[in-house]
Amino acid sequence: MKATHLLLLVPSLLISLIFLQDHSTGPPATIDTADGWERIPSYCAEGEGRTNIHTHRPQFKEMNLFKAGMEGYHSFRAPAIVSTKRGTLLAFAEGRKDSGKDYGDIDVVYKRSTSNGTSWSPLKVLFSKKGGTCSNPTAVADMINGRVCIIMSYNDANHAQHAIPPEYEAIDEWGDRKVFLNWSDDDGLTWNNLQEVTKELLPRNYTWDVIGPGAGIQLQYGPKAGRLIIPALGRNLFSDNHGLSWQSQPIRSGTSEGTIMQLCNGDLLRNDRGASGAFKARRRRQISMSSNNGNSWSFWRSSEDLLDPLCQASLLRFNYSYPQRLIFLNPATTLTGLPNRKKMTVKISYDDGLTWPVERLLDGNNGGYSSMAKTEDQQVASLQEARENNNTAYTIKFRRFNLPWILDGEPEPVE
């Protein structure tokens, strides 16, 4: 019996960690399990046998996409990247005008690529408000109608997360930190729909808030197929009408800066940065799952394979066909503090996050927040923060690489 079949004989919590494959093969299959176990629906294509991807030519390209001190900004942080229905790459970032700090005069900026990341447009400003802090760009591409939605945070020029006398007051009342939405129907050429959605998306007991940052997903399977989801602090933001209106669903507390993915059986997974108590102390990514479209969530558990220096991370579904691949990127260390955000490592899972048998170091000496998308030519397009000037300024690097580069000549661990 194959190992993938054996894994189906474990309790339901572990079952929900065995995830996605190709969604183009029709209705979900059912898998026979041992006597006494339920038949488990699977939206994945089945397959078997070795691959030869490791024998193909590795490709890797790197460039400074948002360079510190250039294009009118001191620093760039909190990247987000998505690939549209037409294959355009849209790269977003916080453009910090006066310093690398989290407060002050900050814009959301972006660039476009119609060449799979080999060339990019000049920088454009998406969101700017009177010296205030426009931040946390988190984007999602609708692969049904081509729309790209982005949800962002904002606070005015007089506020910061904590009080910094005499210039900044603490964000300590509901509405000090606001939520804004915009979308584009022409691959980012124009954005004409900026609107405040604080009342709809910020819970009344919140003061400080974090959207993403990074990328959301569109559900591929099940009764909510087509739903757009963007992760946020303590909740998921979702739209069932292609981004025209959004709602909020709570998750369990204790984490921040999350990623989200749909699993093979249709369940949802959150993979988050630990933010409080034991979650923070464990220095591991925190995992929670929902089997009812996000209405309720399992207790958080630590992923022993995914080290967490208390930093945002990124998660990408590379493919749904055999062998299904999930890609994860973060600073793979337990050392906290900005200067210790290094050892940027890309990992591959073939069982949708249960194990991570393949990894390659992307940057041993630098790193931070990241975001990933898949290009039309089957490569990973990634953005990562890089510190400069004695850790006082930030550049965002664009790296483009393929599966053979990650594998580095080693066969994939599938049979």
ZAZABA-998238 format. One record per residue (C-alpha): residue in three letters; x, y, z. Coordinates in Angstrom, 1 decimal. Each point is the difference from the previous one (the first is absolute). Layout:
N
R / r / px / py / pz
R / ALA / X / Y / Z
...
END
This chain:
415
R / r / px / py / pz
R / MET / 0.0 / 0.0 / 0.0
R / LYS / 1.3 / 3.5 / -0.9
R / ALA / 1.0 / 2.4 / 2.8
R / THR / -2.6 / 2.5 / -1.3
R / HIS / -2.7 / -2.6 / 0.7
R / LEU / 1.3 / -0.9 / 3.4
R / LEU / -0.2 / 3.7 / 1.0
R / LEU / -3.7 / -0.2 / -0.6
R / LEU / -0.4 / -2.4 / 2.9
R / VAL / 1.0 / 2.6 / 2.7
R / PRO / -2.4 / 2.1 / 2.1
R / SER / -2.0 / 2.8 / -1.7
R / LEU / 2.3 / 2.8 / 1.2
R / LEU / 3.0 / -1.5 / -1.8
R / ILE / -2.2 / -0.9 / -3.0
R / SER / -0.7 / 3.6 / -0.5
R / LEU / 3.7 / 0.7 / -0.5
R / ILE / 0.1 / -2.2 / -3.2
R / PHE / -0.9 / 2.5 / -2.6
R / LEU / -0.3 / 1.3 / -3.6
R / GLN / 0.5 / -1.3 / -3.6
R / ASP / -1.5 / 0.8 / -3.4
R / HIS / -3.5 / 1.5 / 0.0
R / SER / -0.5 / -0.5 / -3.7
R / THR / -1.0 / -3.7 / 0.2
R / GLY / -3.7 / 0.4 / 0.8
R / PRO / -1.9 / -0.6 / 3.2
R / PRO / 1.7 / -1.1 / 3.2
R / ALA / 1.0 / -3.6 / 0.2
R / THR / -0.6 / -2.2 / 3.0
R / ILE / 2.7 / -2.1 / 1.6
R / ASP / -0.7 / -3.4 / 1.6
R / THR / 1.5 / -0.3 / 3.4
R / ALA / 0.2 / -2.7 / 2.6
R / ASP / -3.2 / -1.4 / 1.6
R / GLY / -1.5 / 2.5 / 2.5
R / TRP / 1.5 / 3.1 / -1.7
R / GLU / -2.0 / 2.4 / -2.1
R / ARG / 0.6 / 0.4 / -3.7
R / ILE / 2.0 / 3.1 / -0.5
R / PRO / -0.8 / 2.4 / -2.9
R / SER / 3.0 / 1.1 / -2.0
R / TYR / 0.2 / 2.7 / -2.6
R / CYS / 3.5 / -1.1 / -1.1
R / ALA / 1.1 / -1.8 / -3.1
R / GLU / 1.7 / -3.3 / 0.7
R / GLY / 3.3 / -1.2 / -1.3
R / GLU / 3.1 / -2.0 / 0.7
R / GLY / 3.6 / -0.4 / -1.1
R / ARG / 3.2 / 1.9 / 0.0
R / THR / 0.5 / 3.4 / -1.7
R / ASN / 3.0 / 1.3 / -1.9
R / ILE / -0.4 / 3.7 / 0.9
R / HIS / 3.4 / -0.1 / 1.7
R / THR / 1.7 / -0.7 / -3.3
R / HIS / -1.3 / 3.2 / -1.7
R / ARG / 2.0 / 3.2 / -0.2
R / PRO / -0.1 / 2.0 / 3.2
R / GLN / -0.9 / 3.7 / -0.4
R / PHE / 0.6 / 2.8 / 2.5
R / LYS / -0.2 / 3.8 / -0.4
R / GLU / 0.3 / 2.7 / 2.7
R / MET / -0.4 / 3.7 / -0.1
R / ASN / -0.8 / 2.9 / 2.4
R / LEU / -3.6 / 0.8 / -1.0
R / PHE / -0.6 / 2.7 / 2.7
R / LYS / 3.4 / 1.4 / 0.9
R / ALA / 0.6 / 2.0 / 3.2
R / GLY / 0.6 / 3.6 / -0.6
R / MET / -1.4 / -0.1 / -3.6
R / GLU / -3.2 / 1.2 / -1.6
R / GLY / -0.8 / 2.5 / 2.8
R / TYR / 0.1 / -2.4 / 2.9
R / HIS / 2.4 / -0.7 / 2.9
R / SER / -1.1 / -3.7 / 0.3
R / PHE / -2.4 / -2.6 / -1.3
R / ARG / -1.6 / -2.6 / 2.2
R / ALA / -2.9 / -2.5 / 0.2
R / PRO / 0.0 / -1.4 / -3.6
R / ALA / -3.0 / -1.7 / -1.8
R / ILE / 0.0 / -1.6 / -3.4
R / VAL / -2.8 / -1.6 / -2.1
R / SER / -0.3 / -1.4 / -3.4
R / THR / -3.2 / 1.0 / -1.9
R / LYS / -2.3 / -2.0 / -2.2
R / ARG / 1.9 / 1.4 / -3.0
R / GLY / 3.3 / -0.8 / 1.5
R / THR / 1.1 / 3.5 / 1.0
R / LEU / 2.1 / 0.2 / 3.2
R / LEU / -1.0 / 2.8 / 2.4
R / ALA / 2.5 / 0.8 / 2.7
R / PHE / -1.0 / 2.2 / 3.0
R / ALA / 1.9 / 1.4 / 2.9
R / GLU / -0.1 / 2.7 / 2.7
R / GLY / 2.0 / 3.0 / -1.2
R / ARG / 1.4 / 1.6 / 3.2
R / LYS / 1.0 / 3.5 / -0.8
R / ASP / 2.1 / 1.2 / 2.9
R / SER / 1.3 / -3.1 / 1.8
R / GLY / -0.3 / -3.7 / 0.3
R / LYS / -2.3 / 0.2 / 3.0
R / ASP / -3.6 / -1.4 / 0.1
R / TYR / -1.6 / 3.4 / 0.5
R / GLY / 0.1 / 3.4 / -1.7
R / ASP / -0.5 / 1.0 / -3.6
R / ILE / -0.5 / -3.4 / -1.9
R / ASP / -1.6 / -0.7 / -3.4
R / VAL / -1.1 / -3.2 / -1.6
R / VAL / 1.9 / -0.2 / -3.3
R / TYR / 0.1 / -2.6 / -2.8
R / LYS / 1.6 / -1.1 / -3.3
R / ARG / -1.3 / -2.2 / -2.8
R / SER / 1.7 / -2.7 / -2.2
R / THR / -1.5 / -1.5 / -3.1
R / SER / 3.2 / -2.1 / -0.7
R / ASN / -0.1 / -2.4 / 3.0
R / GLY / 2.2 / 2.3 / 2.0
R / THR / 2.8 / 0.5 / -2.5
R / SER / -0.8 / 3.7 / -0.2
R / TRP / -2.1 / 2.4 / 2.0
R / SER / -1.9 / 3.3 / -0.3
R / PRO / 1.0 / 3.1 / 1.8
R / LEU / -1.3 / 0.4 / 3.6
R / LYS / -3.5 / 1.3 / 0.4
R / VAL / -1.8 / 1.1 / 3.2
R / LEU / -3.2 / -1.9 / 0.8
R / PHE / -1.0 / 1.4 / 3.4
R / SER / 1.2 / 3.3 / 1.7
R / LYS / -1.7 / 2.2 / 2.5
R / LYS / 1.3 / 3.3 / 1.4
R / GLY / 3.2 / -1.3 / 1.6
R / GLY / -1.8 / -2.9 / 1.7
R / THR / 1.0 / -3.6 / 0.2
R / CYS / -1.4 / -2.1 / -2.9
R / SER / 1.1 / -3.5 / 0.6
R / ASN / -0.4 / -3.8 / -0.1
R / PRO / -0.9 / -0.5 / -3.7
R / THR / -1.6 / -3.4 / -0.3
R / ALA / -1.2 / -0.9 / -3.5
R / VAL / -2.0 / -2.8 / -1.6
R / ALA / -0.6 / -0.8 / -3.7
R / ASP / -3.4 / -1.2 / -1.2
R / MET / 0.6 / -2.7 / -2.6
R / ILE / -3.6 / 0.0 / -1.1
R / ASN / -0.5 / 3.6 / -1.1
R / GLY / 3.6 / 1.3 / 0.1
R / ARG / -0.5 / 2.6 / 2.8
R / VAL / 2.8 / 0.7 / 2.5
R / CYS / -1.1 / 1.1 / 3.4
R / ILE / 2.3 / 1.6 / 2.7
R / ILE / -0.8 / 0.7 / 3.6
R / MET / 2.2 / 2.3 / 2.0
R / SER / 0.3 / 1.7 / 3.4
R / TYR / 0.2 / 3.7 / 0.8
R / ASN / 0.5 / 2.3 / 2.9
R / ASP / 0.5 / 3.8 / -0.1
R / ALA / 3.3 / 1.9 / 0.4
R / ASN / -0.6 / 0.5 / 3.8
R / HIS / -0.2 / -3.7 / 1.0
R / ALA / 2.2 / -3.0 / 0.3
R / GLN / -0.5 / -3.5 / 1.5
R / HIS / 1.5 / 1.3 / 3.3
R / ALA / 0.3 / 3.5 / 1.3
R / ILE / 3.2 / 1.8 / -1.0
R / PRO / -0.1 / 3.4 / 1.7
R / PRO / -0.2 / 2.7 / -1.0
R / GLU / -0.9 / -0.8 / -3.6
R / TYR / -2.1 / -3.2 / 0.0
R / GLU / -3.0 / -1.0 / 2.1
R / ALA / -0.7 / -3.7 / 0.5
R / ILE / -2.6 / -1.7 / -2.1
R / ASP / -2.3 / -0.8 / 2.9
R / GLU / -3.5 / 0.5 / -1.3
R / TRP / -2.1 / -1.7 / -2.6
R / GLY / 0.4 / 1.7 / -3.3
R / ASP / 3.4 / 1.5 / 0.7
R / ARG / 1.2 / -2.7 / -2.3
R / LYS / -2.2 / -0.3 / -3.1
R / VAL / -0.5 / -2.5 / -2.8
R / PHE / -0.1 / 0.9 / -3.7
R / LEU / -0.8 / -2.0 / -3.2
R / ASN / 0.8 / 0.6 / -3.6
R / TRP / -0.2 / -2.1 / -3.1
R / SER / 1.1 / -0.1 / -3.7
R / ASP / -1.7 / -1.6 / -3.0
R / ASP / 2.9 / 0.7 / -2.4
R / ASP / 3.0 / -1.7 / 1.6
R / GLY / 1.0 / 2.9 / 2.1
R / LEU / 0.0 / 2.7 / -2.7
R / THR / -2.7 / 1.9 / 1.9
R / TRP / -1.3 / -0.1 / 3.5
R / ASN / -3.2 / 2.1 / 0.4
R / ASN / -1.9 / -1.6 / 2.8
R / LEU / 1.7 / 1.1 / 3.2
R / GLN / -2.5 / -0.2 / 2.9
R / GLU / 0.1 / -0.2 / 3.8
R / VAL / -1.3 / -3.3 / 1.3
R / THR / 0.8 / 0.4 / 3.7
R / LYS / -3.6 / -0.5 / 1.2
R / GLU / -0.3 / -3.2 / -2.0
R / LEU / 3.3 / -1.6 / 0.8
R / LEU / 1.4 / 1.3 / 3.3
R / PRO / -1.5 / -1.7 / 3.1
R / ARG / -1.3 / 2.5 / 2.5
R / ASN / 2.4 / -1.2 / 2.7
R / TYR / 3.1 / 0.7 / -2.1
R / THR / 2.3 / 2.9 / 0.3
R / TRP / 3.3 / -1.1 / -1.7
R / ASP / -0.5 / -2.1 / -3.2
R / VAL / 2.0 / -1.8 / -2.6
R / ILE / -1.1 / -1.1 / -3.4
R / GLY / 2.2 / -2.8 / -1.4
R / PRO / 2.3 / 1.2 / -1.3
R / GLY / 0.7 / -2.0 / -3.2
R / ALA / -2.5 / -1.9 / -2.1
R / GLY / -3.4 / -1.5 / 0.4
R / ILE / -1.6 / -3.0 / -1.9
R / GLN / -3.0 / -0.9 / -2.0
R / LEU / -1.8 / -3.2 / 1.0
R / GLN / 0.2 / -2.7 / -2.7
R / TYR / -2.4 / -2.6 / 1.4
R / GLY / -3.2 / -0.6 / 1.9
R / PRO / -3.1 / 2.0 / 0.6
R / LYS / 1.9 / 3.2 / 0.3
R / ALA / 2.1 / -0.4 / -3.1
R / GLY / 0.9 / 3.4 / -1.4
R / ARG / 0.1 / 1.7 / 3.4
R / LEU / 2.9 / 2.5 / 0.5
R / ILE / 1.7 / -0.1 / 3.4
R / ILE / 2.5 / 2.3 / 1.5
R / PRO / 1.6 / -0.8 / 3.4
R / ALA / 0.0 / 2.6 / 2.7
R / LEU / 0.7 / 0.3 / 3.7
R / GLY / -2.4 / -2.3 / 1.9
R / ARG / -2.2 / -0.6 / -3.0
R / ASN / -0.4 / -0.6 / -3.7
R / LEU / -1.5 / 2.5 / -2.4
R / PHE / -2.1 / -1.5 / -2.8
R / SER / -2.1 / 0.9 / -3.0
R / ASP / -2.5 / -2.2 / -1.9
R / ASN / -0.7 / 2.6 / -2.7
R / HIS / 3.4 / 0.5 / -1.6
R / GLY / 1.2 / 2.7 / 2.4
R / LEU / -3.0 / 2.4 / -0.2
R / SER / -0.7 / -0.5 / 3.7
R / TRP / 1.9 / -1.7 / 2.8
R / GLN / -0.9 / -1.7 / 3.3
R / SER / 2.1 / -1.2 / 3.0
R / GLN / 0.2 / -3.4 / 1.8
R / PRO / 1.9 / -0.3 / 3.3
R / ILE / 2.8 / -2.6 / 0.6
R / ARG / 1.5 / -1.0 / 3.3
R / SER / 2.1 / 2.6 / 1.7
R / GLY / 3.8 / 0.0 / 0.8
R / THR / 1.6 / 0.5 / -3.4
R / SER / 0.6 / 2.7 / -2.6
R / GLU / 1.1 / 0.5 / -3.6
R / GLY / -1.6 / -3.1 / -1.4
R / THR / -0.1 / -2.0 / -3.3
R / ILE / -2.9 / -2.1 / -1.2
R / MET / -0.4 / -3.0 / -2.2
R / GLN / -2.8 / -2.4 / -1.1
R / LEU / 0.7 / -3.7 / 0.6
R / CYS / -0.6 / -3.0 / -2.1
R / ASN / -3.3 / -0.9 / 1.8
R / GLY / -1.2 / 3.6 / -0.3
R / ASP / 1.0 / 1.0 / 3.6
R / LEU / 1.8 / 3.3 / 0.6
R / LEU / 3.4 / 0.4 / 1.7
R / ARG / 1.5 / 3.0 / 1.7
R / ASN / 3.8 / 0.1 / 0.4
R / ASP / 0.8 / 2.9 / 2.3
R / ARG / 2.7 / 1.9 / 1.9
R / GLY / -0.2 / -0.6 / 3.7
R / ALA / -1.0 / 3.2 / 1.8
R / SER / -0.7 / -0.7 / 3.7
R / GLY / 0.7 / -2.3 / 2.9
R / ALA / 1.1 / -3.6 / -0.8
R / PHE / -0.5 / 0.5 / -3.7
R / LYS / 2.7 / 2.8 / 0.1
R / ALA / 2.3 / -2.0 / 2.2
R / ARG / 0.0 / -3.1 / -2.2
R / ARG / 1.7 / 1.7 / -3.0
R / ARG / -1.9 / -2.1 / -2.4
R / ARG / -2.7 / 0.8 / -2.6
R / GLN / -3.5 / -0.5 / 1.4
R / ILE / -2.5 / -2.2 / -1.8
R / SER / -3.8 / 0.1 / 0.2
R / MET / -2.7 / -1.6 / -2.2
R / SER / -3.6 / 0.4 / -0.9
R / SER / -2.3 / -2.7 / -1.5
R / ASN / -3.1 / 2.2 / -0.3
R / ASN / 1.1 / 2.8 / -2.4
R / GLY / 1.6 / 2.1 / 2.8
R / ASN / -3.0 / 0.0 / 2.4
R / SER / 2.1 / -1.6 / 2.8
R / TRP / 3.7 / -0.9 / 0.4
R / SER / 2.1 / -2.6 / 1.7
R / PHE / 2.3 / 0.8 / 2.9
R / TRP / 3.4 / 1.3 / -1.1
R / ARG / 2.9 / -2.5 / -0.1
R / SER / 3.7 / 0.6 / -0.7
R / SER / 1.5 / -1.2 / -3.2
R / GLU / 3.3 / -1.5 / 1.1
R / ASP / 1.5 / 0.1 / -3.5
R / LEU / -0.7 / 3.8 / -0.5
R / LEU / 2.2 / 2.1 / 2.2
R / ASP / -1.4 / 3.5 / 0.8
R / PRO / 2.1 / 3.0 / 1.1
R / LEU / -3.3 / 1.9 / 0.5
R / CYS / -0.1 / 1.2 / -3.5
R / GLN / -2.5 / 0.0 / -2.9
R / ALA / 0.3 / -2.9 / -2.5
R / SER / -1.5 / -1.0 / -3.3
R / LEU / -1.7 / -3.1 / -1.4
R / LEU / -0.6 / -1.0 / -3.6
R / ARG / -2.0 / -2.7 / -1.7
R / PHE / 2.3 / -0.8 / -3.0
R / ASN / -2.1 / -2.7 / -1.6
R / TYR / -3.0 / -2.3 / 0.6
R / SER / 1.0 / -2.9 / -2.3
R / TYR / 2.2 / -2.9 / 1.0
R / PRO / 2.2 / 0.5 / 1.9
R / GLN / -1.7 / 2.9 / 1.7
R / ARG / 2.4 / 2.6 / 1.4
R / LEU / -0.4 / 2.6 / 2.7
R / ILE / 2.8 / 2.5 / 0.4
R / PHE / 0.9 / 1.9 / 3.1
R / LEU / 2.5 / 2.9 / 0.5
R / ASN / 1.2 / 1.7 / 3.2
R / PRO / 3.1 / 0.7 / 2.1
R / ALA / 0.7 / -3.6 / 1.3
R / THR / 1.3 / 0.9 / 3.4
R / THR / -1.3 / 0.4 / 3.6
R / LEU / 2.2 / 3.1 / 0.7
R / THR / -2.3 / 3.0 / 0.4
R / GLY / 0.7 / 3.7 / -0.8
R / LEU / 0.3 / 1.7 / -3.4
R / PRO / 3.8 / -0.6 / -0.4
R / ASN / -0.6 / -3.7 / 0.5
R / ARG / -2.5 / -0.3 / -2.9
R / LYS / 2.3 / -2.0 / -2.3
R / LYS / 0.3 / -3.6 / -1.3
R / MET / -2.9 / 0.6 / -2.5
R / THR / -0.9 / -3.5 / -1.0
R / VAL / -2.4 / -1.4 / -2.6
R / LYS / -1.6 / -3.3 / 0.8
R / ILE / -2.2 / -2.5 / -1.9
R / SER / -2.7 / -2.2 / 1.5
R / TYR / -1.5 / -2.9 / -2.0
R / ASP / -2.7 / -0.8 / 2.6
R / ASP / -1.3 / 3.6 / 0.3
R / GLY / 1.9 / 1.0 / 3.1
R / LEU / 0.2 / -3.3 / 2.0
R / THR / 3.7 / -0.2 / -0.8
R / TRP / 2.6 / 2.2 / -1.8
R / PRO / 2.6 / -2.4 / -1.4
R / VAL / 1.6 / 2.5 / -2.5
R / GLU / 1.6 / 3.3 / 0.8
R / ARG / 2.6 / 2.4 / -1.4
R / LEU / 1.6 / 3.1 / 1.5
R / LEU / -0.9 / 3.1 / -1.9
R / ASP / 1.9 / 2.6 / 2.1
R / GLY / 2.1 / -0.9 / 2.9
R / ASN / 0.9 / 3.5 / 1.2
R / ASN / -3.2 / 2.0 / -0.4
R / GLY / -3.8 / -0.3 / -0.1
R / GLY / -3.3 / 0.9 / 1.4
R / TYR / -3.6 / 0.3 / -1.3
R / SER / -0.7 / -1.8 / -3.3
R / SER / -2.7 / -0.8 / -2.6
R / MET / -0.2 / -2.5 / -2.8
R / ALA / -1.9 / -0.5 / -3.3
R / LYS / 0.2 / -2.5 / -2.8
R / THR / 0.9 / 1.3 / -3.5
R / GLU / -1.4 / -1.1 / -3.3
R / ASP / 3.3 / -1.7 / -0.9
R / GLN / -0.2 / -2.3 / 3.1
R / GLN / 2.4 / 1.9 / 2.3
R / VAL / -0.3 / 1.5 / 3.5
R / ALA / 0.0 / 3.8 / 0.1
R / SER / 0.9 / 1.1 / 3.5
R / LEU / 0.6 / 3.2 / 1.9
R / GLN / 2.0 / 0.2 / 3.1
R / GLU / 1.1 / 2.9 / 2.3
R / ALA / 3.8 / 0.6 / 0.3
R / ARG / 1.6 / 2.3 / 2.6
R / GLU / 2.5 / 2.6 / -1.0
R / ASN / 2.0 / 2.9 / 1.6
R / ASN / 0.7 / -1.8 / 3.4
R / ASN / -3.6 / -1.2 / 0.1
R / THR / -1.6 / 3.4 / -0.3
R / ALA / -1.3 / -0.2 / -3.6
R / TYR / -1.8 / -2.6 / -1.9
R / THR / 0.1 / -1.2 / -3.6
R / ILE / -2.4 / -2.5 / -1.5
R / LYS / 1.6 / -2.6 / -2.2
R / PHE / -1.7 / -1.9 / -2.9
R / ARG / 1.1 / -3.5 / -0.4
R / ARG / -1.2 / -2.3 / -2.8
R / PHE / 0.9 / -3.7 / 0.1
R / ASN / -1.4 / -3.4 / -1.2
R / LEU / -0.5 / -3.4 / 1.6
R / PRO / 3.4 / -1.4 / -1.3
R / TRP / 1.8 / 2.8 / 1.8
R / ILE / -1.8 / -0.8 / 3.3
R / LEU / 0.8 / -3.7 / -0.5
R / ASP / 3.6 / 0.7 / -0.7
R / GLY / 0.5 / -3.2 / -1.9
R / GLU / -1.7 / -2.3 / 2.5
R / PRO / -3.0 / -2.2 / -1.1
R / GLU / -3.4 / 0.9 / 1.4
R / PRO / -0.9 / -2.3 / 3.0
R / VAL / -3.1 / -1.5 / -1.7
R / GLU / -0.7 / -3.5 / -1.3
END
